[in-house]
Amino acid sequence: MMNRRNFLGLGLGALAVSMAPSSLSAIDFRKEKPKAWTATKVDEAIKELFGKTATASDKVKLKAPDIAENGAVIPVTVSSDLAGSKVAIFQDANPESTVAVFTVPKGGIIDYSVRIKMAKTGNVTAIIEENGKLYSTTKEVKVTIGGCGG
């Protein structure tokens, strides 16, 4: 039975969806750049995804724990004041290096949080692309219990 509260909730939800900008779309980077997802080294994955190498920069902020008690759920946050168009996260502890790639809408704020898996201690690298240039930062995360079957 539909009551007034449910009706209004559904109506407002439908209105919000209908007003979403049509310019929002997802790019399937697994189809666009498949070799980036099978690369076993971070540098190789970055080159496959972006076609160039990155420069280390303090403009990219990477927040991750120094020690992860459980490698199955490691919280990672990438943020920056850069006006970037893409954000990518990589790690070197698993067989495949690429973790996530985000397209940043024009005027968007770079503040992305994900939970990643790492089988062992390794480095997490964040890349931000701005005006064709790549900026990066890396942080080591020590894993005490492996997250990929360990």
Backbone as ProteinMPNN parsed JSONL, in Angstrom:
{"seq_chain_A": "MMNRRNFLGLGLGALAVSMAPSSLSAIDFRKEKPKAWTATKVDEAIKELFGKTATASDKVKLKAPDIAENGAVIPVTVSSDLAGSKVAIFQDANPESTVAVFTVPKGGIIDYSVRIKMAKTGNVTAIIEENGKLYSTTKEVKVTIGGCGG", "coords_chain_A": {"N_chain_A": [[0.847, -1.175, 0.0], [0.603, 2.146, -0.891], [1.605, 4.943, 0.783], [1.368, 8.436, 1.671], [3.928, 9.449, 2.395], [5.733, 7.579, 1.227], [5.0, 7.928, -1.46], [5.707, 10.645, -1.911], [8.458, 10.454, -1.42], [9.338, 8.681, -3.464], [8.546, 10.189, -5.672], [10.115, 12.54, -5.406], [12.635, 11.398, -5.629], [12.565, 10.424, -8.284], [12.338, 12.864, -9.599], [14.814, 14.046, -8.967], [16.587, 12.308, -10.306], [15.774, 12.738, -12.943], [16.635, 15.313, -13.312], [19.349, 15.177, -13.336], [22.489, 15.961, -14.775], [22.925, 15.46, -18.25], [25.427, 15.213, -19.185], [26.939, 13.693, -17.524], [28.77, 10.829, -17.521], [30.063, 7.54, -17.599], [33.313, 6.287, -18.174], [34.526, 3.357, -19.447], [37.357, 2.256, -18.525], [38.553, -0.197, -18.577], [37.846, -1.322, -20.981], [38.681, 0.654, -22.747], [41.454, 0.955, -22.25], [42.818, -1.734, -22.003], [45.328, -3.005, -21.491], [46.422, -1.592, -19.417], [45.199, -2.6, -17.201], [46.152, -5.126, -16.91], [48.795, -4.895, -16.53], [51.817, -5.586, -14.811], [53.604, -4.062, -13.434], [53.837, -0.902, -11.807], [54.836, 1.427, -13.154], [54.643, 0.582, -15.791], [51.86, 0.219, -16.015], [50.976, 2.869, -15.654], [52.095, 4.062, -17.92], [50.707, 2.668, -19.923], [48.103, 3.518, -19.432], [48.161, 6.359, -19.48], [50.107, 7.052, -21.35], [52.523, 8.253, -20.823], [55.065, 9.234, -18.402], [54.965, 10.036, -14.858], [55.424, 12.922, -12.697], [56.769, 13.327, -9.504], [54.96, 14.957, -6.928], [54.043, 17.323, -4.423], [51.552, 18.296, -4.606], [49.666, 16.425, -4.854], [47.73, 14.626, -2.683], [47.862, 11.808, -0.664], [46.223, 9.624, 1.308], [46.632, 6.998, 3.432], [46.795, 4.117, 5.564], [49.725, 3.653, 7.624], [50.281, 1.148, 8.586], [48.456, -1.661, 7.766], [46.215, -3.714, 9.225], [44.612, -5.605, 8.076], [44.837, -6.681, 4.918], [42.745, -6.856, 3.138], [40.951, -4.769, 3.243], [41.852, -1.839, 2.827], [41.785, 1.488, 3.529], [41.954, 4.169, 1.266], [42.601, 7.463, 0.324], [42.543, 9.972, -2.104], [43.38, 13.253, -2.74], [43.333, 16.684, -3.898], [44.16, 20.06, -4.833], [44.478, 20.555, -7.429], [43.318, 21.147, -10.78], [42.42, 18.715, -12.019], [41.832, 16.184, -14.596], [41.735, 13.465, -14.58], [42.02, 10.821, -12.179], [44.039, 8.36, -10.814], [44.723, 5.239, -9.21], [47.259, 3.121, -8.067], [49.029, 0.067, -7.168], [51.747, -1.922, -5.91], [51.755, -4.46, -4.819], [50.209, -6.582, -5.612], [49.487, -8.95, -8.301], [48.423, -7.522, -10.536], [48.631, -4.121, -11.274], [46.996, -1.759, -11.526], [44.449, -0.091, -9.781], [42.195, 1.69, -9.583], [40.47, 4.078, -11.654], [39.428, 7.347, -12.162], [37.322, 9.677, -13.797], [37.386, 13.097, -13.69], [34.89, 15.485, -13.458], [34.62, 18.609, -15.237], [35.543, 21.338, -13.291], [35.186, 19.866, -11.058], [35.754, 18.503, -7.747], [38.661, 17.102, -6.451], [38.652, 14.486, -4.515], [38.709, 11.57, -3.618], [37.755, 8.478, -2.242], [38.537, 5.133, -1.589], [38.442, 1.586, -0.933], [40.994, -0.681, -0.893], [42.57, -3.808, -1.908], [45.43, -5.511, -0.787], [47.924, -7.897, -1.151], [50.273, -8.086, 0.223], [52.873, -6.194, 1.928], [53.455, -3.074, 0.385], [53.744, -0.436, -2.114], [51.518, 2.273, -2.57], [50.337, 4.222, -5.168], [49.307, 7.377, -6.3], [47.953, 9.129, -9.02], [47.436, 12.161, -10.714], [46.039, 13.681, -13.48], [46.542, 16.69, -15.09], [45.908, 19.116, -17.413], [47.295, 17.624, -19.389], [49.639, 16.927, -18.078], [51.225, 14.761, -15.699], [50.938, 14.192, -12.273], [52.237, 12.852, -9.28], [52.179, 10.843, -6.259], [53.502, 8.696, -3.736], [53.017, 6.123, -1.321], [54.134, 3.932, 1.21], [52.541, 1.024, 2.373], [52.269, -1.064, 5.034], [51.385, -4.366, 5.292], [49.851, -6.602, 7.45], [48.221, -8.88, 7.505], [47.507, -10.678, 4.707], [45.408, -9.626, 1.979], [44.497, -10.836, -0.29], [43.666, -13.599, -0.38], [45.488, -14.418, 1.505]], "CA_chain_A": [[0.0, 0.0, 0.0], [1.385, 3.371, -1.041], [1.137, 6.052, 1.606], [1.809, 9.754, 1.21], [5.381, 9.585, 2.593], [6.395, 6.795, 0.174], [4.718, 8.567, -2.738], [6.547, 11.837, -2.015], [9.854, 10.015, -1.511], [9.569, 8.171, -4.814], [8.403, 11.311, -6.603], [11.299, 13.399, -5.312], [13.76, 10.635, -6.177], [12.431, 10.439, -9.739], [12.637, 14.229, -10.027], [16.265, 14.248, -8.86], [17.22, 11.558, -11.389], [15.466, 13.375, -14.224], [17.343, 16.585, -13.407], [20.796, 14.935, -13.381], [23.033, 16.42, -16.051], [23.119, 14.405, -19.241], [26.85, 15.134, -19.495], [27.579, 12.719, -16.65], [28.867, 9.514, -18.129], [31.203, 6.764, -17.121], [34.188, 5.723, -19.19], [34.991, 2.038, -19.042], [38.784, 2.223, -18.826], [38.964, -1.587, -18.828], [37.688, -1.53, -22.423], [39.462, 1.667, -23.454], [42.892, 0.729, -22.031], [42.874, -3.041, -21.335], [46.681, -3.376, -21.051], [46.691, -0.924, -18.134], [44.611, -3.412, -16.134], [46.889, -6.381, -16.78], [50.208, -4.568, -16.299], [52.293, -6.11, -13.534], [54.429, -3.042, -12.785], [53.131, 0.38, -11.728], [55.289, 2.308, -14.243], [54.076, 0.022, -17.017], [50.423, 0.516, -15.994], [50.829, 4.319, -15.866], [52.412, 4.317, -19.33], [49.6, 2.132, -20.729], [46.897, 4.309, -19.2], [48.326, 7.771, -19.83], [51.042, 7.23, -22.451], [53.713, 8.99, -20.375], [55.423, 9.026, -17.0], [54.499, 11.079, -13.937], [56.386, 13.65, -11.88], [56.388, 13.367, -8.085], [54.506, 16.295, -6.56], [53.327, 17.445, -3.153], [50.202, 18.786, -4.912], [48.798, 15.248, -4.763], [47.666, 14.129, -1.304], [47.478, 10.402, -0.586], [46.035, 9.211, 2.701], [46.499, 5.551, 3.61], [47.431, 3.776, 6.842], [51.112, 3.184, 7.589], [50.178, -0.297, 8.798], [47.103, -2.191, 7.575], [46.097, -5.008, 9.903], [43.943, -6.522, 7.166], [45.068, -6.237, 3.553], [41.529, -6.956, 2.329], [40.182, -3.519, 3.293], [42.754, -0.733, 3.143], [41.193, 2.751, 3.078], [42.863, 5.059, 0.549], [41.962, 8.698, -0.136], [43.356, 10.847, -2.949], [42.792, 14.589, -2.824], [44.227, 17.691, -4.455], [43.576, 21.318, -5.298], [44.702, 20.626, -8.869], [42.124, 21.066, -11.628], [42.716, 17.524, -12.804], [40.777, 15.566, -15.392], [41.702, 12.043, -14.231], [42.703, 10.374, -10.968], [44.265, 6.916, -10.883], [45.38, 4.649, -8.045], [48.01, 1.917, -8.392], [49.759, -0.559, -6.063], [52.718, -2.89, -6.425], [51.754, -5.66, -3.982], [49.396, -7.614, -6.251], [49.945, -9.233, -9.667], [48.001, -6.458, -11.454], [48.936, -2.883, -10.549], [45.974, -0.715, -11.564], [43.372, -0.3, -8.811], [41.002, 2.47, -9.934], [40.65, 5.281, -12.465], [38.25, 8.205, -12.111], [37.295, 10.869, -14.629], [36.92, 14.22, -12.88], [34.146, 16.438, -14.275], [35.175, 19.969, -15.25], [35.161, 22.067, -12.087], [34.976, 18.907, -9.973], [36.694, 18.487, -6.626], [39.387, 15.837, -6.353], [38.625, 13.942, -3.155], [38.171, 10.236, -3.848], [38.101, 7.471, -1.24], [38.229, 3.749, -1.951], [39.083, 0.557, -0.112], [41.706, -1.546, -1.816], [43.153, -5.041, -1.377], [46.853, -5.725, -1.041], [48.313, -9.21, -0.656], [51.461, -7.961, 1.071], [53.378, -4.832, 2.048], [53.813, -2.501, -0.909], [53.533, 0.994, -2.323], [50.306, 2.759, -3.231], [50.669, 5.42, -5.936], [48.176, 8.142, -6.83], [48.307, 9.972, -10.163], [46.422, 13.113, -11.166], [46.36, 14.295, -14.768], [46.054, 18.063, -15.237], [46.403, 19.754, -18.637], [48.243, 16.759, -20.074], [50.784, 16.594, -17.225], [50.912, 13.805, -14.644], [51.517, 14.46, -10.954], [52.071, 11.626, -8.496], [52.751, 10.65, -4.93], [53.531, 7.28, -3.371], [53.131, 5.845, 0.109], [54.245, 2.518, 1.549], [51.571, 0.492, 3.332], [52.7, -2.362, 5.56], [50.23, -5.25, 5.467], [50.173, -7.682, 8.385], [47.459, -10.053, 7.063], [47.247, -10.494, 3.286], [44.009, -9.444, 1.626], [44.149, -11.547, -1.512], [43.765, -15.028, -0.133], [46.595, -14.737, 2.401]], "C_chain_A": [[0.891, 1.237, 0.0], [0.79, 4.437, -0.138], [1.768, 7.349, 1.098], [3.332, 9.906, 1.307], [6.151, 8.817, 1.508], [6.211, 7.443, -1.189], [5.605, 9.792, -2.939], [8.021, 11.465, -2.16], [10.202, 9.518, -2.901], [9.498, 9.291, -5.849], [9.614, 12.222, -6.594], [12.537, 12.694, -5.855], [13.737, 10.633, -7.697], [12.756, 11.818, -10.299], [14.142, 14.486, -10.011], [16.999, 13.533, -9.991], [16.979, 12.236, -12.727], [16.212, 14.687, -14.412], [18.86, 16.407, -13.437], [21.328, 15.353, -14.744], [23.27, 15.255, -17.006], [24.594, 14.252, -19.596], [27.591, 14.157, -18.585], [27.586, 11.365, -17.343], [30.112, 8.827, -17.605], [32.0, 6.253, -18.312], [34.674, 4.387, -18.654], [36.457, 1.905, -19.445], [39.286, 0.804, -19.059], [38.831, -1.921, -20.315], [38.576, -0.583, -23.214], [40.967, 1.385, -23.395], [43.105, -0.621, -21.338], [44.261, -3.426, -20.821], [47.044, -2.721, -19.725], [46.21, -1.783, -16.969], [45.317, -4.746, -15.95], [48.379, -6.148, -16.543], [50.629, -5.017, -14.905], [53.177, -5.125, -12.773], [53.708, -1.701, -12.852], [53.534, 1.295, -12.879], [54.708, 1.888, -15.585], [52.58, 0.362, -17.113], [50.168, 2.002, -16.257], [51.059, 4.653, -17.334], [51.283, 3.821, -20.238], [48.35, 3.001, -20.616], [47.023, 5.727, -19.744], [49.274, 8.023, -20.996], [52.304, 7.99, -22.091], [53.986, 8.682, -18.917], [54.993, 10.227, -16.165], [55.669, 11.709, -13.196], [55.887, 13.657, -10.444], [56.048, 14.8, -7.695], [53.81, 16.275, -5.21], [51.934, 18.04, -3.355], [49.175, 17.657, -4.849], [48.877, 14.731, -3.334], [47.136, 12.698, -1.322], [47.411, 10.013, 0.88], [45.77, 7.707, 2.722], [47.187, 5.212, 4.926], [48.892, 3.366, 6.639], [51.148, 1.667, 7.713], [48.713, -0.702, 8.649], [47.05, -3.568, 8.216], [45.453, -6.054, 9.014], [44.088, -5.982, 5.751], [43.845, -6.287, 2.659], [40.743, -5.651, 2.277], [41.084, -2.368, 3.748], [42.126, 0.559, 2.629], [42.254, 3.659, 2.459], [42.066, 6.27, 0.078], [42.971, 9.508, -0.938], [42.639, 12.182, -3.029], [43.823, 15.562, -3.375], [43.441, 18.951, -4.779], [43.802, 21.502, -6.794], [43.363, 20.554, -9.605], [42.3, 19.886, -12.581], [41.527, 16.988, -13.571], [40.656, 14.068, -15.113], [42.468, 11.819, -12.939], [42.846, 8.86, -11.101], [45.019, 6.456, -9.64], [46.003, 3.321, -8.474], [48.633, 1.348, -7.123], [50.686, -1.618, -6.648], [52.773, -4.191, -5.623], [50.993, -6.83, -4.602], [49.894, -7.854, -7.676], [49.56, -8.162, -10.694], [48.003, -5.14, -10.696], [47.814, -1.852, -10.487], [44.829, -1.064, -10.62], [42.098, 0.396, -9.261], [41.397, 3.666, -10.783], [39.338, 6.047, -12.432], [38.404, 9.345, -13.108], [36.681, 11.976, -13.793], [36.15, 15.178, -13.783], [34.772, 17.83, -14.182], [34.634, 20.743, -14.048], [34.943, 21.17, -10.887], [36.066, 18.986, -8.919], [37.354, 17.115, -6.577], [39.48, 15.443, -4.886], [37.936, 12.576, -3.241], [38.663, 9.275, -2.771], [37.65, 6.099, -1.718], [38.854, 2.827, -0.911], [39.716, -0.417, -1.096], [42.192, -2.801, -1.099], [44.628, -5.071, -1.741], [47.255, -7.04, -0.394], [49.472, -9.14, 0.324], [51.844, -6.49, 1.158], [53.803, -4.326, 0.675], [53.532, -1.015, -0.946], [52.213, 1.249, -3.026], [50.697, 4.065, -3.908], [49.393, 6.061, -6.444], [48.696, 9.06, -7.929], [47.137, 10.902, -10.438], [46.911, 13.71, -12.48], [45.723, 15.678, -14.821], [46.716, 18.674, -16.466], [47.494, 18.929, -19.326], [49.476, 16.384, -19.269], [50.325, 15.656, -16.113], [51.668, 14.149, -13.373], [51.253, 13.236, -10.09], [52.621, 11.76, -7.088], [52.615, 9.174, -4.59], [53.678, 7.141, -1.865], [53.23, 4.34, 0.315], [53.194, 2.161, 2.594], [52.059, -0.89, 3.748], [51.459, -3.188, 5.881], [50.635, -6.404, 6.38], [49.432, -8.975, 8.065], [47.092, -9.804, 5.613], [45.769, -10.443, 2.963], [43.576, -10.22, 0.408], [44.382, -13.038, -1.324], [44.861, -15.424, 0.851], [46.282, -14.557, 3.843]], "O_chain_A": [[1.819, 1.348, 0.801], [-0.38, 4.795, -0.271], [2.605, 7.333, 0.196], [3.955, 10.44, 0.389], [7.108, 9.341, 0.937], [7.149, 7.503, -1.985], [6.191, 9.966, -4.008], [8.748, 12.088, -2.934], [11.237, 9.886, -3.456], [10.294, 9.332, -6.787], [10.092, 12.634, -7.651], [13.392, 13.328, -6.473], [14.774, 10.818, -8.333], [13.378, 11.93, -11.355], [14.681, 15.08, -10.945], [17.931, 14.088, -10.573], [17.884, 12.302, -13.559], [16.406, 15.131, -15.544], [19.588, 17.393, -13.553], [20.676, 15.119, -15.761], [23.757, 14.198, -16.605], [24.977, 13.273, -20.237], [28.748, 13.827, -18.847], [26.538, 10.829, -17.702], [31.086, 9.473, -17.219], [31.436, 5.841, -19.326], [35.175, 4.305, -17.533], [36.767, 1.493, -20.563], [40.336, 0.616, -19.674], [39.611, -2.709, -20.848], [39.157, -0.968, -24.229], [41.67, 1.561, -24.391], [43.536, -0.647, -20.185], [44.361, -4.113, -19.804], [47.884, -3.237, -18.988], [46.758, -1.7, -15.87], [45.108, -5.426, -14.946], [49.138, -7.102, -16.373], [49.885, -4.849, -13.939], [53.465, -5.334, -11.594], [53.045, -1.399, -13.844], [52.666, 1.886, -13.521], [54.331, 2.724, -16.406], [52.098, 0.749, -18.177], [49.25, 2.354, -16.999], [50.31, 5.432, -17.924], [50.941, 4.485, -21.217], [47.628, 3.192, -21.594], [46.107, 6.235, -20.391], [49.249, 9.107, -21.578], [53.083, 8.339, -22.979], [53.228, 7.956, -18.273], [54.696, 11.297, -16.699], [56.746, 11.125, -13.079], [54.721, 13.958, -10.189], [56.746, 15.74, -8.073], [53.081, 15.337, -4.887], [51.212, 18.266, -2.384], [47.97, 17.902, -4.797], [49.962, 14.434, -2.833], [46.097, 12.414, -1.918], [48.408, 10.066, 1.6], [44.818, 7.215, 2.116], [48.074, 5.945, 5.362], [49.247, 2.801, 5.605], [51.93, 0.989, 7.047], [47.838, -0.156, 9.32], [47.76, -4.482, 7.797], [45.706, -7.249, 9.168], [43.522, -4.939, 5.423], [43.896, -5.809, 1.526], [39.949, -5.448, 1.359], [41.071, -1.981, 4.917], [41.95, 0.717, 1.421], [43.312, 3.888, 3.045], [40.987, 6.126, -0.496], [44.107, 9.707, -0.508], [41.45, 12.245, -3.341], [45.027, 15.307, -3.328], [42.226, 18.916, -4.972], [43.365, 22.5, -7.367], [42.4, 19.971, -9.107], [42.323, 20.055, -13.8], [40.375, 17.285, -13.256], [39.614, 13.466, -15.371], [43.432, 12.524, -12.638], [41.894, 8.166, -11.456], [45.843, 7.187, -9.091], [45.37, 2.508, -9.148], [48.758, 2.05, -6.119], [50.445, -2.142, -7.736], [53.74, -4.944, -5.739], [51.134, -7.964, -4.144], [50.65, -7.039, -8.204], [50.315, -7.926, -11.637], [47.443, -5.047, -9.603], [47.693, -1.139, -9.49], [44.303, -2.176, -10.646], [41.037, -0.226, -9.319], [42.499, 4.2, -10.66], [38.269, 5.476, -12.645], [39.487, 9.912, -13.248], [35.588, 11.82, -13.249], [36.698, 15.644, -14.782], [35.378, 18.181, -13.17], [33.425, 20.794, -13.818], [34.561, 21.643, -9.816], [37.165, 19.477, -9.177], [36.678, 16.09, -6.654], [40.277, 15.991, -4.124], [36.741, 12.448, -2.972], [39.846, 9.264, -2.431], [36.526, 5.929, -2.19], [39.69, 3.248, -0.113], [39.059, -0.914, -2.011], [42.227, -2.864, 0.13], [45.022, -4.708, -2.849], [46.961, -7.273, 0.778], [49.639, -10.028, 1.161], [51.21, -5.64, 0.533], [54.428, -5.05, -0.1], [53.134, -0.413, 0.051], [51.838, 0.535, -3.957], [51.322, 4.924, -3.285], [48.504, 5.379, -6.955], [49.745, 9.687, -7.785], [45.981, 10.482, -10.401], [48.043, 14.182, -12.582], [44.517, 15.824, -14.622], [47.942, 18.743, -16.547], [48.495, 19.477, -19.788], [50.289, 15.588, -19.739], [49.191, 15.739, -15.642], [52.879, 14.37, -13.392], [50.174, 12.648, -10.154], [53.407, 12.654, -6.777], [51.726, 8.488, -5.093], [54.366, 7.929, -1.215], [52.51, 3.567, -0.318], [52.984, 2.889, 3.564], [52.237, -1.774, 2.911], [50.595, -2.76, 6.645], [51.623, -7.095, 6.129], [49.953, -10.06, 8.323], [46.429, -8.812, 5.312], [44.964, -11.13, 3.592], [42.385, -10.258, 0.099], [45.19, -13.651, -2.02], [45.145, -16.609, 1.024], [47.138, -14.795, 4.695]]}, "name": "protein", "num_of_chains": 1, "seq": "MMNRRNFLGLGLGALAVSMAPSSLSAIDFRKEKPKAWTATKVDEAIKELFGKTATASDKVKLKAPDIAENGAVIPVTVSSDLAGSKVAIFQDANPESTVAVFTVPKGGIIDYSVRIKMAKTGNVTAIIEENGKLYSTTKEVKVTIGGCGG"}
